[in-house]
């Protein structure tokens, strides 16, 4: 413990163990059912990833408190916990939906239900998080409006539109991308994937979308590219997620994906990832893709990814991803105070983060139960009516 600092591996290990223990206890107390175990290893991986992004931002906050500069950590480990974490989230999204498209039966792929489910899955919690973000930013500016009303309203429309049409400073506040750790940058790319799928469905006869959805998809991609540009490293992440479904659909050779060779290959890949400063490096992306493909095909890393506690963390991972930054901000700014935080030694800072870790998991669980789950159930009712 004495050697722990915000960039030491023991810090990340301690955070993960505390998150895992909290998930274990919550799962035992509430006997929370896991939606699906069809892709059990992927569910387990997702459980680790949201915590990994939390670790990434926890390592960024310590120097930020003291310097006011929000920048990547000097450690490859803590940089990759964030970068590779998001890359793997993108791969998981593509994997799940390409799998559904390739496995579709004679009834075809219901594109109406697909977009209904995606809207109700992402929007309610996202809208809630942006509302909280706006309130926090206004409070930090003492409820003063620093921009003209039309500009403020335009900015709100951008943010409540998932940032698809831009993500400018809210109320001209420099804290806009600090309060929630800037995590929402990835949401426009999720929608880019969703609207690209009808176009890609041209290659899959049974899942082929109507001309209506194909035209909407093409229009969305063109608008997105005009506003944001399309960073090729994220496209590579999506493409990396599509490899496993294709293998699962068309490979006829039986093999044991949990053989020692494959498990060691995944571990070696994760070790190699840490030699890169960023996951945007094409070679690093290839290594990430190899590791993910093996896991998506069913490798459970000696049983670790089969853990019900990891599956629990996976179930609440969207809440963890969107809310952990605000939990940190609220603790640092309101409950502890930035001056007090700046006076802490690095070891004490790490202890504060360890104390916050169970709270992040509990908040995420409550958010899932009170916001995500009810709207997911509502989505299913609407989908039934649209059959």
C-alpha positions, 0 to 999 in steps of 0.5 A, a space after each residue: 500500500 505504501 508504494 501506491 500512487 495514481 499511476 502504480 499498477 496496484 492502484 488499478 488492481 485495488 480499484 478493480 478488486 473493490 468494484 468486484 467485491 461491491 458487485 458481488 455483495 450487491 448481486 447477492 443482496 438483490 439477486 439481480 438477474 443477468 439478461 443473457 449469457 449467450 455471449 458470457 465472455 463478452 458480458 464479463 469483458 464489458 464488466 471490466 471495461 467500464 471500471 477500466 475507464 474509471 481507473 483511467 480518469 482517476 489517474 488523470 484527476 490527480 495531476 489535474 487537481 494540482 495543475 489544472 491541465 486535463 491530459 493523458 497520464 504518462 503511464 501506458 497502462 492508465 492511458 490504455 485502460 481508457 483508450 483500449 477500453 473504449 475501443 473494446 466497447 466499440 468492438 462489442 457493439 459491432 459484434 452484438 449487432 452484426 451477430 444478430 444480423 448474420 443469425 437472422 431467420 426467415 422473418 428478417 431483421 426488424 429495423 423498426 424494433 432495432 432503432 426503437 430499442 437503441 433509442 430507449 437503451 441509450 437516450 433516457 440515461 444519457 438525457 439524465 446525465 446531460 441534465 445533471 451536467 448542465 445543472 452542475 455547470 450552471 451552479 459552478 457559474 453561480 447560476 449566471 448565463 455567460 452566453 446569449 440565450 440563443 447560443 445557450 439553447 443551441 448548445 443544449 440542443 447539440 448536447 441533448 442530441 448526443 453531440 451528433 451535431 457538435 459538442 461545444 462548451 455549455 454556458 462557455 464553461 471550461 469545466 464542460 468536459 471535466 464534470 463528466 470526464 468527457 466520456 460522451 464523445 463516444 456516443 455519436 460514434 455509437 449512433 454512426 455504427 447504428 445508422 451504418 448497419 442498414 447500409 451494410 445490410 445490403 451484403 446480408 440478404 435476410 437482414 437487408 434493410 428497406 430503401 428508406 433505412 438505407 437512405 437514412 443511413 447514408 444521409 447520417 454518415 454524410 452529415 456525421 462526416 461533415 460535422 465530425 470527420 470520421 477517425 479511421 481508428 474508430 472505424 477499425 474498432 468497429 470492423 474488429 468487432 465484426 470478425 468474430 460474428 463472421 467466423 461464428 457464422 461461416 466457420 465449419 471447423 470445430 475447435 476448443 476456444 478455451 484451450 490454453 493456447 488461446 487463453 495465453 494468446 489473449 494474455 500476451 495480447 493484453 501485455 503487448 497493448 501496454 507497449 503502445 502509448 495509444 490504441 490508435 496505433 494500427 498495430 495496437 488496434 490489430 493486437 486488440 482485435 485479436 484479443 477481442 476476437 478470441 474472447 468473443 468466440 467464447 474464451 473466458 480467460 481461465 473462467 474469469 470472464 464467466 464470473 457473475 460479479 463481472 456480468 453484473 458489472 457488465 449489466 450496469 456498465 453504461 451507467 458506470 461509463 456515463 456517471 463515474 466522472 460526475 461522481 468524482 466531480 461531485 466528491 472533489 468539488 462539493 463533498 471534499 473541496 478542491 483545496 482539500 484535494 490539492 493538499 492530499 498526498 498521492 497516497 491519500 488521493 488513492 485512498 479517497 478514490 478507493 473509498 469512492 469506488 464502491 459508491 460508483 458501483 452503487 450509483 451505477 446499480 441504482 441508475 440501472 434499476 431506476 432509469 435504464 431498466 424501466 425504459 428497456 421494458 417500455 421499449 419491449 412493449 412498444 416493439 411488441 405493438 410494432 410487430 
